[in-house]
Amino acid sequence: MITLNKDIQDNITPSKALELLKEGNQRFLNKKQENRDLNKQVDLTGGGQFPYAVVLSCIDSRVPVEHVLDQGIGDIFSTRVAGNIVNEDVLGSIEYSCKVAGSKLVLVMGHTKCGAVTAACKGVELGNITALLSKIKPAVKTINPSEKEFDDKLIEDVSIQNVKDSIENIKKQSPILKEMDDKNEIDIVGAIYDVNSGFVTFMD
């Protein structure tokens, strides 16, 4: 078990950060998770944190990010919002993670059978959910411009497109993260988690 400190974080490149997340998901699939003393990690991280990545994911209860990527306390930032959409607060959180706290990778991780994506595809309108789903609508229109009836395959295609749109929105709406990406200080990549298998497909 290794708990991150500044020296370790400084020596992790964006490509290495991605590799670490891939390895974590493979351990999860193989049921060979790292043997961590989480209480000890609480003690070791009490004075500061040096996560190597930030993950933007959905709030779905079937997608516990640290578990499915086999990460410990202090390893990653986790930003969760229904539909893994981007707004001002999400961008501020990711900017803090990378520019202030030194994370090297932004992973936007959608998932199969996403309730928010399904609701957007079906045109659900309800309270504040309406405004949230409006941020997924561009992906809906890209995948289904003729507005034909949605089947399971089309909905999953929208989930993938929504991840791509979130990545583009991060770059368009955050000059800070765009500059860091252009300078190869960070990488911004997408992924889809399969709620049936536990497998993460990375879009790198």
KOLSE-238246 format. One record per residue (C-alpha): x, y, z; residue in three letters. Coordinates in Angstrom, 3 decimals. Layout:
BEGIN
@c1: X c2: Y c3: Z residu: ALA
...
***
This chain:
BEGIN
@c1: 0.000 c2: 0.000 c3: 0.000 residu: MET
@c1: 1.365 c2: 3.401 c3: -1.035 residu: ILE
@c1: -0.208 c2: 6.637 c3: 0.151 residu: THR
@c1: 0.472 c2: 9.550 c3: -2.161 residu: LEU
@c1: 2.696 c2: 12.435 c3: -1.173 residu: ASN
@c1: 3.934 c2: 15.410 c3: -3.199 residu: LYS
@c1: 7.077 c2: 13.687 c3: -4.452 residu: ASP
@c1: 5.086 c2: 10.723 c3: -5.756 residu: ILE
@c1: 2.453 c2: 13.000 c3: -7.314 residu: GLN
@c1: 5.089 c2: 15.145 c3: -9.026 residu: ASP
@c1: 6.553 c2: 12.076 c3: -10.704 residu: ASN
@c1: 3.243 c2: 10.803 c3: -12.108 residu: ILE
@c1: 2.700 c2: 11.833 c3: -15.723 residu: THR
@c1: -0.749 c2: 12.119 c3: -17.310 residu: PRO
@c1: -0.160 c2: 8.867 c3: -19.202 residu: SER
@c1: 0.981 c2: 7.126 c3: -16.021 residu: LYS
@c1: -2.113 c2: 8.397 c3: -14.209 residu: ALA
@c1: -4.312 c2: 6.834 c3: -16.881 residu: LEU
@c1: -2.376 c2: 3.585 c3: -16.622 residu: GLU
@c1: -2.907 c2: 3.529 c3: -12.850 residu: LEU
@c1: -6.676 c2: 3.838 c3: -13.258 residu: LEU
@c1: -6.733 c2: 1.098 c3: -15.893 residu: LYS
@c1: -4.729 c2: -1.173 c3: -13.601 residu: GLU
@c1: -7.120 c2: -0.392 c3: -10.751 residu: GLY
@c1: -10.165 c2: -1.434 c3: -12.745 residu: ASN
@c1: -8.403 c2: -4.618 c3: -13.810 residu: GLN
@c1: -7.664 c2: -5.464 c3: -10.169 residu: ARG
@c1: -11.323 c2: -4.853 c3: -9.358 residu: PHE
@c1: -12.430 c2: -7.192 c3: -12.150 residu: LEU
@c1: -9.929 c2: -9.857 c3: -11.064 residu: ASN
@c1: -10.953 c2: -9.522 c3: -7.397 residu: LYS
@c1: -7.356 c2: -8.692 c3: -6.517 residu: LYS
@c1: -7.796 c2: -5.279 c3: -4.966 residu: GLN
@c1: -4.874 c2: -3.694 c3: -3.142 residu: GLU
@c1: -4.689 c2: -4.581 c3: 0.535 residu: ASN
@c1: -5.063 c2: -1.137 c3: 2.085 residu: ARG
@c1: -5.151 c2: 0.000 c3: 5.688 residu: ASP
@c1: -7.687 c2: 2.775 c3: 5.154 residu: LEU
@c1: -7.472 c2: 3.945 c3: 8.755 residu: ASN
@c1: -3.719 c2: 4.370 c3: 8.336 residu: LYS
@c1: -4.317 c2: 6.286 c3: 5.128 residu: GLN
@c1: -6.609 c2: 8.618 c3: 7.061 residu: VAL
@c1: -3.701 c2: 9.350 c3: 9.376 residu: ASP
@c1: -1.201 c2: 9.758 c3: 6.535 residu: LEU
@c1: -3.392 c2: 12.155 c3: 4.568 residu: THR
@c1: -4.546 c2: 14.239 c3: 7.527 residu: GLY
@c1: -1.916 c2: 16.888 c3: 6.858 residu: GLY
@c1: -2.537 c2: 17.224 c3: 3.127 residu: GLY
@c1: -3.671 c2: 15.541 c3: -0.057 residu: GLN
@c1: -1.908 c2: 14.851 c3: -3.361 residu: PHE
@c1: -4.356 c2: 12.984 c3: -5.644 residu: PRO
@c1: -3.044 c2: 12.112 c3: -9.096 residu: TYR
@c1: -6.407 c2: 12.238 c3: -10.913 residu: ALA
@c1: -9.895 c2: 13.697 c3: -10.764 residu: VAL
@c1: -12.886 c2: 11.666 c3: -11.930 residu: VAL
@c1: -16.116 c2: 13.283 c3: -13.075 residu: LEU
@c1: -18.813 c2: 10.631 c3: -12.857 residu: SER
@c1: -22.538 c2: 10.133 c3: -12.365 residu: CYS
@c1: -24.202 c2: 9.905 c3: -8.949 residu: ILE
@c1: -25.506 c2: 6.425 c3: -9.796 residu: ASP
@c1: -25.262 c2: 4.153 c3: -6.738 residu: SER
@c1: -23.946 c2: 1.320 c3: -8.906 residu: ARG
@c1: -20.832 c2: 3.286 c3: -9.826 residu: VAL
@c1: -18.761 c2: 3.782 c3: -6.640 residu: PRO
@c1: -15.709 c2: 5.291 c3: -8.298 residu: VAL
@c1: -13.021 c2: 4.478 c3: -5.732 residu: GLU
@c1: -14.167 c2: 0.854 c3: -5.594 residu: HIS
@c1: -14.450 c2: 0.114 c3: -9.319 residu: VAL
@c1: -11.084 c2: 1.777 c3: -9.972 residu: LEU
@c1: -9.547 c2: 0.292 c3: -6.793 residu: ASP
@c1: -8.265 c2: 3.529 c3: -5.312 residu: GLN
@c1: -7.489 c2: 4.375 c3: -1.718 residu: GLY
@c1: -7.918 c2: 7.426 c3: 0.469 residu: ILE
@c1: -6.026 c2: 10.375 c3: -0.999 residu: GLY
@c1: -5.580 c2: 8.846 c3: -4.473 residu: ASP
@c1: -8.231 c2: 10.621 c3: -6.539 residu: ILE
@c1: -10.694 c2: 13.470 c3: -6.448 residu: PHE
@c1: -14.260 c2: 12.375 c3: -7.144 residu: SER
@c1: -16.746 c2: 14.838 c3: -8.636 residu: THR
@c1: -20.218 c2: 13.349 c3: -9.002 residu: ARG
@c1: -23.331 c2: 14.772 c3: -10.622 residu: VAL
@c1: -26.232 c2: 13.084 c3: -12.401 residu: ALA
@c1: -25.310 c2: 12.457 c3: -16.026 residu: GLY
@c1: -21.662 c2: 13.478 c3: -15.452 residu: ASN
@c1: -22.519 c2: 16.882 c3: -16.925 residu: ILE
@c1: -20.387 c2: 20.017 c3: -16.760 residu: VAL
@c1: -21.438 c2: 23.238 c3: -15.061 residu: ASN
@c1: -19.655 c2: 26.108 c3: -13.317 residu: GLU
@c1: -19.320 c2: 24.278 c3: -10.009 residu: ASP
@c1: -17.997 c2: 21.119 c3: -11.648 residu: VAL
@c1: -15.461 c2: 23.133 c3: -13.634 residu: LEU
@c1: -14.324 c2: 24.941 c3: -10.503 residu: GLY
@c1: -13.877 c2: 21.622 c3: -8.724 residu: SER
@c1: -11.807 c2: 20.183 c3: -11.574 residu: ILE
@c1: -9.743 c2: 23.365 c3: -11.878 residu: GLU
@c1: -8.956 c2: 23.137 c3: -8.171 residu: TYR
@c1: -8.016 c2: 19.474 c3: -8.535 residu: SER
@c1: -5.546 c2: 20.114 c3: -11.344 residu: CYS
@c1: -4.257 c2: 23.673 c3: -11.090 residu: LYS
@c1: -4.159 c2: 23.964 c3: -7.300 residu: VAL
@c1: -3.817 c2: 20.401 c3: -5.993 residu: ALA
@c1: -1.684 c2: 18.968 c3: -8.794 residu: GLY
@c1: -3.782 c2: 16.183 c3: -10.344 residu: SER
@c1: -2.480 c2: 14.989 c3: -13.720 residu: LYS
@c1: -5.573 c2: 13.436 c3: -15.279 residu: LEU
@c1: -9.233 c2: 14.323 c3: -15.737 residu: VAL
@c1: -11.379 c2: 11.237 c3: -16.358 residu: LEU
@c1: -14.979 c2: 11.792 c3: -17.439 residu: VAL
@c1: -16.687 c2: 8.474 c3: -16.743 residu: MET
@c1: -20.228 c2: 7.789 c3: -17.888 residu: GLY
@c1: -21.940 c2: 4.452 c3: -17.513 residu: HIS
@c1: -24.403 c2: 2.095 c3: -19.099 residu: THR
@c1: -28.089 c2: 2.229 c3: -18.180 residu: LYS
@c1: -27.741 c2: 5.818 c3: -16.999 residu: CYS
@c1: -31.002 c2: 7.124 c3: -15.563 residu: GLY
@c1: -30.192 c2: 10.748 c3: -16.370 residu: ALA
@c1: -29.345 c2: 9.955 c3: -19.984 residu: VAL
@c1: -32.467 c2: 7.822 c3: -20.337 residu: THR
@c1: -34.595 c2: 10.637 c3: -18.914 residu: ALA
@c1: -33.038 c2: 13.125 c3: -21.333 residu: ALA
@c1: -33.771 c2: 10.792 c3: -24.226 residu: CYS
@c1: -37.397 c2: 10.508 c3: -23.115 residu: LYS
@c1: -37.845 c2: 14.249 c3: -22.645 residu: GLY
@c1: -38.509 c2: 14.144 c3: -18.908 residu: VAL
@c1: -39.230 c2: 17.512 c3: -17.287 residu: GLU
@c1: -39.404 c2: 17.760 c3: -13.491 residu: LEU
@c1: -38.291 c2: 20.561 c3: -11.187 residu: GLY
@c1: -34.564 c2: 21.250 c3: -11.212 residu: ASN
@c1: -33.991 c2: 17.997 c3: -13.084 residu: ILE
@c1: -35.178 c2: 19.774 c3: -16.239 residu: THR
@c1: -32.231 c2: 22.181 c3: -16.241 residu: ALA
@c1: -29.778 c2: 19.358 c3: -15.563 residu: LEU
@c1: -31.150 c2: 17.216 c3: -18.394 residu: LEU
@c1: -30.901 c2: 20.167 c3: -20.786 residu: SER
@c1: -27.127 c2: 19.729 c3: -20.610 residu: LYS
@c1: -27.484 c2: 16.182 c3: -21.961 residu: ILE
@c1: -29.864 c2: 17.202 c3: -24.769 residu: LYS
@c1: -27.062 c2: 18.125 c3: -27.223 residu: PRO
@c1: -25.849 c2: 14.511 c3: -27.086 residu: ALA
@c1: -29.420 c2: 13.326 c3: -27.635 residu: VAL
@c1: -29.730 c2: 15.495 c3: -30.755 residu: LYS
@c1: -26.349 c2: 14.379 c3: -32.091 residu: THR
@c1: -27.244 c2: 10.689 c3: -31.836 residu: ILE
@c1: -30.906 c2: 10.976 c3: -32.786 residu: ASN
@c1: -31.410 c2: 14.074 c3: -34.955 residu: PRO
@c1: -34.535 c2: 12.646 c3: -36.592 residu: SER
@c1: -36.124 c2: 12.012 c3: -33.172 residu: GLU
@c1: -36.976 c2: 8.391 c3: -33.906 residu: LYS
@c1: -38.036 c2: 6.148 c3: -31.048 residu: GLU
@c1: -35.204 c2: 5.362 c3: -28.640 residu: PHE
@c1: -34.090 c2: 1.801 c3: -28.082 residu: ASP
@c1: -31.449 c2: 0.566 c3: -25.629 residu: ASP
@c1: -28.659 c2: 0.857 c3: -28.214 residu: LYS
@c1: -29.451 c2: 4.482 c3: -29.005 residu: LEU
@c1: -29.548 c2: 5.363 c3: -25.310 residu: ILE
@c1: -26.111 c2: 3.815 c3: -24.763 residu: GLU
@c1: -24.817 c2: 5.741 c3: -27.790 residu: ASP
@c1: -26.087 c2: 8.930 c3: -26.171 residu: VAL
@c1: -24.188 c2: 8.051 c3: -22.971 residu: SER
@c1: -20.968 c2: 7.777 c3: -24.966 residu: ILE
@c1: -21.644 c2: 11.021 c3: -26.828 residu: GLN
@c1: -22.480 c2: 12.743 c3: -23.557 residu: ASN
@c1: -19.039 c2: 11.846 c3: -22.204 residu: VAL
@c1: -17.447 c2: 13.300 c3: -25.341 residu: LYS
@c1: -19.560 c2: 16.438 c3: -25.014 residu: ASP
@c1: -18.541 c2: 16.856 c3: -21.371 residu: SER
@c1: -14.881 c2: 16.656 c3: -22.367 residu: ILE
@c1: -15.411 c2: 19.298 c3: -25.058 residu: GLU
@c1: -17.303 c2: 21.493 c3: -22.605 residu: ASN
@c1: -14.441 c2: 21.259 c3: -20.124 residu: ILE
@c1: -12.013 c2: 22.458 c3: -22.773 residu: LYS
@c1: -14.331 c2: 25.181 c3: -24.111 residu: LYS
@c1: -15.485 c2: 26.545 c3: -20.777 residu: GLN
@c1: -12.254 c2: 26.363 c3: -18.786 residu: SER
@c1: -9.286 c2: 28.271 c3: -20.224 residu: PRO
@c1: -7.260 c2: 27.024 c3: -17.256 residu: ILE
@c1: -7.803 c2: 23.341 c3: -18.043 residu: LEU
@c1: -7.502 c2: 23.905 c3: -21.807 residu: LYS
@c1: -4.095 c2: 25.518 c3: -21.332 residu: GLU
@c1: -2.926 c2: 22.729 c3: -19.033 residu: MET
@c1: -4.107 c2: 20.163 c3: -21.577 residu: ASP
@c1: -2.378 c2: 21.975 c3: -24.450 residu: ASP
@c1: 0.865 c2: 22.040 c3: -22.447 residu: LYS
@c1: 0.533 c2: 18.295 c3: -21.671 residu: ASN
@c1: 0.447 c2: 19.078 c3: -17.970 residu: GLU
@c1: -2.785 c2: 17.096 c3: -17.782 residu: ILE
@c1: -4.786 c2: 14.800 c3: -20.018 residu: ASP
@c1: -8.581 c2: 14.795 c3: -20.319 residu: ILE
@c1: -10.046 c2: 11.441 c3: -21.319 residu: VAL
@c1: -13.383 c2: 9.635 c3: -21.303 residu: GLY
@c1: -14.621 c2: 6.246 c3: -20.203 residu: ALA
@c1: -17.790 c2: 4.200 c3: -19.867 residu: ILE
@c1: -18.446 c2: 1.902 c3: -16.915 residu: TYR
@c1: -20.569 c2: -1.185 c3: -17.552 residu: ASP
@c1: -22.949 c2: -1.673 c3: -14.624 residu: VAL
@c1: -23.433 c2: -5.339 c3: -15.571 residu: ASN
@c1: -19.784 c2: -6.393 c3: -15.711 residu: SER
@c1: -17.810 c2: -3.789 c3: -13.754 residu: GLY
@c1: -15.606 c2: -3.212 c3: -16.805 residu: PHE
@c1: -14.426 c2: 0.296 c3: -17.687 residu: VAL
@c1: -13.897 c2: 1.042 c3: -21.367 residu: THR
@c1: -11.415 c2: 3.902 c3: -21.699 residu: PHE
@c1: -11.660 c2: 6.226 c3: -24.699 residu: MET
@c1: -7.971 c2: 7.128 c3: -24.917 residu: ASP
***
